[in-house]
Amino acid sequence: MSANLIPWTEVGMFWATVGVALITVAATVVNYLFYRTQRDPDVLVSASHDERRPTIIVLTIENVGKSMARNITFRPSRDIPAKAYGFGDAPTPEKMVSGPLINGIPALGPGAKRIISWGQFSGLNKGIQGDAIEIEVRFESDWRLNFLGPRKYRNKCFIDVKSFEDTDASDHNWDQKAAEALKRIASSLEGLSSGSKTVRIEIVDPNDTHN
């Protein structure tokens, strides 16, 4: 009876060992992937409203990763319109022929970005015609061991204009608004001090019901 139990015990120990090995491998892979997210560069392209210039849409190229990205190139699925300004009667924009999306970027550090003034909704919508543009981003980073050569990455990003239709394009440039308000106050005070402007002070009787 005991002789029959020994093989099953060994089988159980074998599979238990395999399970522990698989868990160890899985934990190692998870730790490695987490380490990669903390170390690798990650270059993205996106479109957004320019909060300092109402109605202007900008393209932002940003390294949201944790290390230097090198030899960054961009491969759009179609021509990208450029300088697409105008409203309802906006002309069809020309294609982009210069700038970082065309010429690439030699290096981009963590958190570094390039911002392109892309245009306004009507002009861009006429150039893109409602379709999103896929941009393949390729870049490299250095291994800790130089003899391994550069590590290569590839991202796919999408930029569109249609999603900006009927969205908020109000002026959020509060710094400029505050500066303009201070300028008006300073101008008024200067006029008072020079005598070119006068201040009228009127005393009103609170018991006078005619005022």
Buried (B, 14 or more C-beta within 10 A) or exposed (E): EEEEEEEEEEEEEEEEEEEEEEEEEEEEEEEEEEEEEEEBBBBBBEBEBBBEBBBBBBBBBBBEBBBBBBBBBBEBEEBBBBBBBBEEEBEEBEEBEEBBBBEEBEBBEBEBEBEBBBBBBBBBBBBBEEEBBEBBBBBBBEEEEEEEEEBEBEBEBEBBBEEBEEEEBEEBBEEEEEEEEEEEEEEEEEEEEEEEEEEEEEEEEEEEEEE
